[in-house]
Amino acid sequence: MAKKQFSKESVQENQYHALQTGKPDGFGFFNLLPLFVSILYCAVFFVPHFDGFDAFGSQWFYIVIIDLLVIVYILAKKNEYDFNAQLVFSNSFSKIYLVFFAIAGLSIFTSINATEAVVCFVRIVATIIAFFNMAILFRGQLHLFKWLAQILAIILGILSIQSIAQFLSGFEATSLNQLIKEIQGNAGNKNIFSAALVILIPFTIYCIQTSDIKGKILNCIILLSGTLTLFLLNTRAAFLSLIFILLVYILYCFLEYKKEKKGEKIIYRISFIAIPIIAALLISQLLLSTALNLQDSNEKQLFGTVADRLGTISNTSDEANNVRFRLWAHAIDYTIHHPIIGCGIGNWKIASIPYQKKTIDDLFVPVHAHNDFFEMFAELGMIGGILYLALFISILIFTLKVYFSNSEEQLKLISVFSFLAFIGYSIDAFFNFPIERPISQILFALIAAININVYLTAKKDKRTPLLDSSAVRKTLFGIAAVILLLPSAYVTYQTYKSLVAQKNIIPDMGNEPLKLKWNEIIPLLPSIPNLSASAQPLDAIKGRYLMEAEKYKEALVLLNRAIPANPYIAYSEFIKAGVFFKLGNFDSAYINASKAFYTKPRAKTYYQTLIAILAKRKDTIQIEKAYHEVVQYRQEPYVWNLYILGMLNAKEKGSQQLLQLTDSVLKLFPENPDLLLRRKEILMFMSAPAATRITASDGEKAQAYYNQAIKDFGEGQAAANKNDEALKRKAYTSAIKNFLKAAEMNPNNFIIFENTAIAYFNMGEFNKSLIYFNKVFALQTATDGKSEYFAGVALYNTGKKEEGCNYLKVALSKGWKDAEPIIKNNCK
């Protein structure tokens, strides 16, 4: 069938009138629909995490569902919206966006982790369809912008009031550092939240400029609360965004003055904006200064007044600035080495790890480059990066063309204020990662939809393209969108489910042993995504739970499968090392532990595992090598503690060299209990006869019993504080039992006997405590006077006053100060 062609003359009169003027006839459901849809999209601001680790899981799923609902409506009304759709799709911004979208999709096939690329690509699907939905619906409905701006201003007011109330209720009792970080709404972090607030401010300024006096007062109050919240949040990128927005607004006012020659009108406009912002600045200064005065003087303050924070922007020695510069440099370097094919959409979190192996501690991963432009270049190559940049340039060009055209002033006003909001988004994109966050992406889609509609309406090009009204063309966008959105809904829902499970799993990762059980966790984790929020392979995390359940075969299957998901973090190899160690396969344990450690040498747990395995293999050469590797990056007590412990277990003897090293480190960390214990063990190993030296295996078993005994001992102390005599006796009895098991395997460690004696002492069984204090004295390795002090008190309580006083005097001579008042009051 031949395609029927329509020109602008054959379009419904009302829609063509809207295309030219932005003022459609009537105010019914058809005209209000774009406003209603925009409200639905912007409701994402208030979608909570619903028990997820991060709110973006539920928020992305919400956006996809709204996309589907709107698409179904547009398909049902395809005849009404076909003209709008074809105009929107013929726009250069839309074409650039579609090509960028296609390249992002194709990058899935060349990405490091295709599953993670799919997870991130569906977010682009959700955003681009939201853009086209709103652009199509707003076509010819720009008269609604005033209503839309007021709704967005009200959202700003609600979010700001909530944030200010949160600050006021917590700044006297909560650390300022913690309090400010916790003010984030449902945005995920305070930086994204601040950026969203900044983007809403131009809409509020528009309402101030176009409203009557009552509206001006209302929106001035909203502007005051919004900027006050920004100042309290202490986000430097938001400060820069606000400054740029205000400068461009002042430039706009200046250009308007040149046209209108009405200076008092311009001053009037600027005053309504300046007064609330200045008032917010003064109030924030007062609140932050008061809060700072209430803070612990020993705590490093990350935040300060607005002036303090602005002063750090150009500070090249500021660590936050240096971190960003490093991240940018890494993304640029990756792009230089991969100009055609990047690492794949969403895969920078993996590709960035090798750059940071020597600068970031533990398993922290720089998930983003803190610059969406550099990140897009790294993920999609030069073409994808240039297309992404072109989106921003297009909006700038459209705004300039509209402003300097002969269009109606109302169109110019909408174009300018949508561009001011776009400035806020653009600066955030330069310093953060709004492309991942649902709230930011909805604002991007909305601003772009409004801006290009203004541009299309303002165009004076009479050569309106012929429009294709074939049935296929009318339904193409809707069908393609549904095909993309159905799997996107599945992926976003699975991501949300995974984040719900991760909310419990991620905190549990810090426990040793894990507190959660494998059969409680594994069924909760879907196969998509395959990386945690911190970029660790989820199959490897499952493998760790199985390892602790002694399901080693099943664990190894998952651990091997997890390696390709993130080959640069070596978490699977780390867990595999533990599995092989428990199976007694020390060669395989060494291979995997070595791989993990040299992949992430600043990871404490990787270093700890490797040292333990090397000590078991008696490989002092590799212990030395690992120690010299990590000590370059982290001069912390654990580095020397693990090295000394590993060498003691490997050599099964102390040495003068180890003693000298320990003494030198103790000068830096004189109160560190682990290093103090290592020193005692070195002396004990050096002085004990060879026949009494323990093996590494016995040492490990003794340590396990000792650790349990310490835990029981702590429970006994807690019960004593609560005056629970039965629980106290039970806990101390268990502690004594485990101390004595440890002593069987390590009879030369005086601390075990000392703690056994003190447990008896705390139960009031002084004669039994003296038996074990005598064992401490027999070893002649204790030097701090602690045993003499408790033995003296025990003897005094059993009626042996003179003998007890003698022990107390020895304790005082060794430096145990608690003995002094007892001697003064009870001993001659």
Residue pairs with C-beta under 8 A, 6 or more apart in sequence:
1 470
3 468
3 469
3 470
3 473
4 469
4 470
5 466
5 467
5 468
5 469
6 83
6 466
6 467
6 469
7 464
7 466
7 467
8 16
8 19
8 464
11 19
11 83
11 467
12 83
14 24
14 25
14 26
14 140
15 24
15 83
15 84
15 139
15 140
17 23
17 24
17 25
17 140
18 24
18 139
18 140
18 141
18 142
18 457
19 87
19 139
19 140
19 456
19 457
20 457
21 408
21 457
22 140
22 142
22 143
22 408
22 410
22 411
22 414
22 454
22 457
23 142
23 143
24 31
24 140
24 141
24 143
30 80
31 141
31 143
31 144
32 144
33 73
33 137
34 134
34 137
34 138
34 141
34 144
35 144
35 147
35 148
35 151
37 66
37 70
37 133
37 134
37 137
38 134
38 148
38 151
38 446
39 151
40 66
40 69
40 70
41 63
41 66
41 130
41 134
41 442
41 445
41 446
42 151
42 152
42 155
42 442
42 446
43 62
44 59
44 62
44 63
44 438
44 439
44 442
45 155
45 159
45 185
45 186
45 196
45 439
46 186
47 55
47 58
47 59
47 62
47 186
47 438
48 55
48 58
48 186
49 55
49 57
49 58
49 186
49 499
49 503
50 57
50 58
50 496
50 500
51 500
51 503
52 58
52 496
52 499
52 500
52 502
52 503
53 499
53 500
53 502
53 503
53 506
53 533
54 188
54 499
54 533
55 186
55 187
55 188
56 188
56 436
56 437
56 438
57 492
57 495
57 496
57 498
57 499
57 500
58 496
59 186
59 438
59 439
60 122
60 123
60 126
60 438
60 492
60 495
60 496
61 489
61 492
61 493
61 495
61 496
62 438
63 126
63 127
63 130
63 438
63 441
63 442
64 122
64 125
64 126
64 485
64 488
64 489
64 492
65 489
66 130
67 126
67 129
67 130
67 133
67 481
67 485
68 482
68 485
68 486
68 489
70 133
70 137
71 129
71 133
71 478
71 481
71 482
71 485
72 478
72 482
74 81
74 85
74 133
74 136
74 137
74 477
74 478
75 475
75 478
75 479
75 482
78 474
78 475
78 478
79 474
81 136
81 137
81 139
82 467
82 469
82 473
82 474
83 139
83 467
84 136
84 137
84 139
84 140
85 132
85 136
85 477
86 465
86 467
86 468
86 473
87 139
87 456
88 94
88 132
88 135
88 136
88 139
88 452
88 453
88 456
89 95
89 98
89 132
89 477
90 465
91 452
91 455
91 456
92 394
93 391
93 394
93 395
93 398
93 448
93 452
94 132
94 135
94 452
96 387
96 390
96 391
96 394
97 128
97 131
97 391
98 128
99 387
100 380
100 384
100 387
100 388
100 391
101 124
101 125
101 128
103 380
103 383
103 384
103 387
104 121
104 124
104 345
104 380
104 384
105 121
105 345
107 117
107 341
107 342
107 344
107 345
107 379
107 380
107 384
108 114
108 117
108 118
108 121
108 344
108 345
110 341
110 344
111 117
111 343
111 344
111 345
111 346
111 347
112 343
112 344
112 347
112 350
112 351
112 567
113 344
113 347
113 350
113 530
113 531
113 564
113 565
113 566
114 344
115 527
115 528
115 529
115 530
115 531
115 565
116 344
116 346
116 347
116 349
116 350
116 529
116 530
116 531
116 565
117 344
117 345
117 346
117 347
118 491
118 528
119 346
119 491
119 495
119 528
119 529
120 345
120 346
120 347
120 436
121 345
121 346
122 487
122 488
122 491
122 492
123 435
123 436
123 438
123 441
124 345
125 484
125 485
125 488
126 438
126 441
126 485
126 488
126 492
127 441
127 442
127 444
127 445
128 445
129 481
129 484
129 485
130 441
130 442
130 445
130 446
131 444
131 445
131 448
131 449
132 477
132 481
134 445
134 446
134 449
134 450
135 448
135 449
135 452
135 453
138 144
138 449
138 450
138 453
139 453
139 456
140 457
142 411
142 414
142 450
142 453
142 454
142 457
145 414
145 450
146 206
146 207
146 210
148 203
148 450
149 203
149 204
149 206
149 207
149 417
150 203
150 207
150 215
150 219
152 200
152 203
152 204
153 200
153 203
153 204
153 207
153 219
153 222
154 222
155 200
156 197
156 200
156 201
156 203
156 204
156 222
156 225
156 226
157 221
157 222
157 225
157 226
159 185
159 193
159 196
159 197
159 229
160 197
160 222
160 225
160 226
160 228
160 229
161 225
162 185
163 183
163 185
163 193
163 229
163 232
163 233
164 225
164 228
164 229
164 232
166 179
166 182
166 183
167 179
167 180
167 183
167 232
167 287
168 287
170 179
170 182
171 179
171 287
171 290
171 291
171 294
172 291
172 294
174 182
175 295
175 296
175 299
176 288
176 291
176 292
176 295
176 301
176 303
177 299
177 300
177 301
177 302
177 303
179 291
180 190
180 232
180 233
180 234
180 302
180 303
181 189
181 190
183 190
183 193
183 229
183 232
183 233
184 190
184 192
184 193
185 193
185 196
186 439
187 193
187 196
187 437
187 439
188 437
190 233
190 235
191 235
191 237
191 238
191 428
191 431
191 432
192 428
192 432
192 434
192 437
192 439
192 440
193 233
194 230
194 233
194 235
194 237
194 238
195 235
195 237
195 238
195 241
195 424
195 425
195 427
195 428
195 432
195 434
195 440
196 439
196 440
196 443
197 226
197 229
197 230
197 233
197 238
198 230
198 238
198 241
198 242
198 245
198 424
198 427
198 428
199 421
199 424
199 425
199 428
199 440
199 443
199 447
200 226
200 421
200 443
201 223
201 226
201 227
201 242
201 245
201 421
201 424
202 245
202 249
202 417
202 418
202 420
202 421
202 423
202 424
203 417
203 421
204 219
204 222
204 223
204 226
205 223
205 249
205 273
205 417
205 420
206 413
206 417
207 215
207 219
208 215
208 216
208 219
208 220
208 223
208 272
208 273
209 269
209 272
209 413
210 413
211 218
211 219
216 272
220 272
220 275
220 276
221 276
223 273
223 276
223 277
223 280
224 276
224 277
224 279
224 280
225 280
226 280
227 242
227 276
227 277
227 280
227 281
228 280
228 283
228 284
230 238
230 239
230 242
230 280
231 280
231 281
231 284
231 288
231 306
232 284
232 287
232 288
234 288
234 303
234 304
234 306
234 309
236 309
236 310
236 312
236 313
236 431
237 427
237 428
237 430
237 431
237 432
238 428
239 306
239 309
239 310
239 313
240 313
240 427
240 431
241 423
241 424
241 427
241 428
242 424
244 423
244 427
245 420
245 423
245 424
246 273
246 277
248 419
248 420
248 423
249 273
249 420
250 270
252 416
253 266
253 269
253 270
254 266
256 266
257 263
257 265
257 266
260 266
281 306
284 305
284 306
285 305
285 306
285 307
288 303
288 304
288 305
288 306
289 305
292 301
292 304
292 305
295 301
303 309
312 318
312 320
312 321
313 321
315 321
316 322
323 370
324 370
324 371
324 431
326 355
326 356
326 359
327 352
327 366
327 368
327 369
327 370
327 371
327 374
328 369
328 370
328 371
328 374
330 352
330 355
330 356
330 366
330 369
331 348
331 352
331 369
331 371
331 374
331 375
331 377
331 378
332 374
332 377
333 355
334 342
334 343
334 348
334 351
334 352
334 355
334 378
335 342
335 374
335 377
335 378
335 381
335 382
335 385
338 378
338 381
339 381
339 382
340 381
340 382
340 383
341 381
342 377
342 378
342 379
342 380
342 381
342 384
343 350
343 351
343 378
343 379
344 379
345 379
345 380
346 379
347 379
348 367
348 368
348 369
348 375
348 378
348 379
349 365
349 366
349 367
349 368
349 531
349 535
350 531
350 535
350 566
350 567
350 568
351 378
351 568
352 365
352 366
352 367
352 369
353 365
353 366
353 535
353 566
353 568
353 569
353 600
354 568
355 366
356 365
356 366
357 599
357 600
357 601
357 602
358 601
358 602
358 632
358 633
359 602
359 633
360 366
360 602
361 602
361 603
361 604
361 634
362 600
362 602
362 603
362 604
362 605
363 534
363 536
363 569
363 571
363 600
363 603
363 605
364 534
365 534
365 535
365 569
367 433
367 534
367 535
368 375
368 432
368 433
368 436
369 375
369 378
369 433
370 431
370 432
370 433
371 429
371 430
371 431
371 432
372 388
372 429
372 430
372 432
372 433
372 434
372 435
373 385
373 388
373 389
373 429
373 430
375 433
375 435
376 384
376 385
376 388
376 389
376 435
377 384
377 385
377 388
378 385
380 387
380 388
391 448
392 422
392 426
392 429
395 419
395 422
395 447
395 448
395 451
395 452
396 419
398 415
398 451
398 452
398 454
398 455
399 415
399 416
399 418
399 419
399 451
401 455
401 458
402 411
402 412
402 415
402 454
402 455
402 458
403 412
403 415
403 416
405 412
405 458
405 460
406 460
407 457
407 458
408 458
411 454
411 457
411 458
412 458
414 450
414 454
415 451
415 454
415 455
415 458
418 447
418 450
418 451
418 454
419 451
421 443
421 447
422 447
422 448
422 451
425 434
425 440
425 443
425 444
425 447
428 434
428 440
429 435
434 440
434 441
434 444
435 441
491 528
494 526
494 527
494 528
494 529
495 528
495 529
497 524
497 526
498 525
498 526
498 528
498 529
498 538
499 533
500 524
501 521
501 524
501 525
502 532
502 533
504 516
504 521
505 516
505 521
505 525
505 532
505 541
506 532
506 533
506 534
508 514
508 515
508 516
509 541
513 548
514 544
514 545
514 548
516 545
517 545
517 549
518 542
518 545
518 546
518 548
518 549
518 551
521 542
521 545
522 542
522 545
522 546
525 538
525 541
525 542
529 538
530 537
530 538
530 539
530 562
530 565
531 537
531 538
531 565
531 566
532 538
532 541
535 566
535 569
536 566
536 569
536 571
537 562
537 563
537 565
537 566
537 569
537 571
537 572
538 562
538 565
539 558
539 559
539 561
539 562
539 565
539 572
540 558
540 559
540 562
540 565
540 571
540 572
540 575
541 571
542 558
543 555
543 556
543 558
543 559
543 562
543 572
543 575
543 576
543 579
544 555
544 575
544 578
546 552
546 554
546 555
546 558
547 555
547 575
547 578
547 579
547 582
550 582
552 579
552 582
552 583
555 575
555 579
556 576
556 579
559 572
559 575
559 576
559 579
560 572
560 576
562 571
562 572
563 572
563 573
568 599
569 599
569 600
570 595
570 596
570 599
570 600
570 606
571 596
573 592
573 593
573 595
573 596
573 599
574 592
574 593
574 596
574 603
574 605
574 606
574 609
576 588
576 592
577 589
577 590
577 592
577 593
577 596
577 609
577 610
577 613
578 589
578 609
579 589
580 586
580 588
580 589
580 592
581 589
581 609
581 612
581 613
581 616
586 613
586 616
586 617
589 613
590 610
590 613
590 614
590 617
590 619
590 622
593 606
593 609
593 610
593 613
594 610
594 622
596 603
596 606
596 609
596 610
597 603
597 606
597 607
597 609
597 610
597 626
597 629
598 629
599 606
600 606
601 607
601 629
601 630
601 633
602 630
602 633
602 634
604 634
604 638
607 626
607 630
607 639
607 642
608 638
608 642
610 622
610 626
611 623
611 626
611 627
611 642
611 643
611 645
611 646
612 646
614 620
614 622
614 623
614 626
614 646
614 650
615 623
615 645
615 646
615 647
615 649
615 650
615 696
616 649
616 696
617 650
618 650
618 651
619 650
620 647
620 650
620 651
623 643
623 646
623 647
623 650
627 639
627 643
627 646
630 639
631 639
631 640
635 668
637 665
637 669
637 672
637 674
637 675
638 674
640 661
640 662
640 665
640 675
641 672
641 674
641 675
641 678
644 658
644 661
644 662
644 675
644 678
644 682
645 678
645 681
647 658
648 654
648 658
648 678
648 681
648 682
648 685
649 696
649 699
650 696
652 685
652 693
652 694
652 695
652 696
653 685
653 686
653 693
654 681
654 682
654 683
654 684
654 685
654 686
655 682
655 686
656 686
658 682
659 679
659 682
659 683
659 686
662 675
662 678
662 679
662 682
663 679
665 675
666 672
666 675
666 676
666 679
669 675
677 751
680 749
680 750
680 751
680 781
681 749
683 781
684 748
684 749
684 750
684 779
684 781
685 693
687 781
688 748
692 747
692 748
693 748
694 702
694 745
694 746
694 748
698 745
698 746
699 745
699 746
701 745
702 741
702 742
702 743
702 745
702 746
702 749
702 752
703 742
705 738
705 739
705 741
705 742
705 745
706 738
706 739
706 742
706 752
708 738
709 734
709 735
709 736
709 737
709 738
709 739
709 742
709 755
710 735
710 755
712 731
712 732
712 734
712 735
712 738
713 731
713 732
713 735
713 755
713 759
715 727
715 731
716 727
716 728
716 731
716 732
716 735
716 759
716 762
717 762
719 725
719 727
719 728
719 730
719 731
720 728
720 762
728 762
728 763
729 763
732 759
732 760
732 762
732 763
733 763
735 755
735 759
736 756
736 759
736 760
739 752
739 753
739 755
739 756
739 759
740 756
742 749
742 752
743 749
743 752
743 753
743 756
746 752
748 779
748 781
750 775
750 776
750 779
750 781
750 782
750 787
753 772
753 773
753 775
753 776
753 779
754 772
754 773
754 776
754 782
754 786
754 787
756 772
757 769
757 770
757 771
757 772
757 773
757 775
757 776
757 787
757 790
757 791
758 769
758 790
759 769
760 766
760 768
760 769
760 772
761 769
761 790
761 793
761 794
766 794
766 795
766 797
766 798
767 794
767 798
769 790
769 791
769 794
770 791
770 794
770 795
770 798
773 787
773 790
773 791
773 794
776 782
776 787
777 787
777 791
783 814
784 814
784 815
784 816
785 810
785 811
785 812
785 813
785 814
785 815
785 816
785 819
786 811
786 816
788 807
788 808
788 810
788 811
788 814
788 816
788 819
789 807
789 808
789 811
789 816
789 818
789 819
791 804
791 807
792 804
792 805
792 806
792 807
792 808
792 810
792 811
792 819
792 822
793 804
793 808
793 822
794 804
795 801
795 803
795 804
795 807
796 804
796 805
796 808
796 822
796 826
797 804
801 826
801 827
805 823
805 826
805 827
805 828
808 819
808 822
808 823
808 827
809 819
809 823
809 827
811 819
812 819
812 820
812 823
